[in-house]
């Protein structure tokens, strides 16, 4: 699903929540070039040049996953492992 909104400058944006999801401790980012995983302190834990990251071996906790796409867009997901 997605949310469409218009900024105060009149620009339309679509936030596509189906681009970045986590299933069974695996983060999937359809079409992403790179995934960057941060811990809760903001420390970069892992960079993956892929559109998928398996967090099954990561320590339990909360992570922020940033997906970067070829067109320069990015999506961010907060996950609990």
C-alpha positions, 0 to 999 in steps of 0.5 A: 500500500502507499500514501500520497501527500502534497507538500506545502510547496505543492509537490506530490509525493507517494510513500510506497510501504510495499517497497521495504518489508521484513518477513521472518527476520529477512528485510526485502527492498524490491529493486534496491541497490544497497541496504544499510543497517544501523543500530539504535545508537546510529552506528552503521552495522552492515552495508549490503549491495543487495535488495535483501538482508538476512537478520537471523544472525544479528543480535536481538534488538531494534534496527533501522534499515535504509534502502537506497535505489538507483534513482536516488530515492531511499526508504527507511524501516524500523525493525525489531529482531 
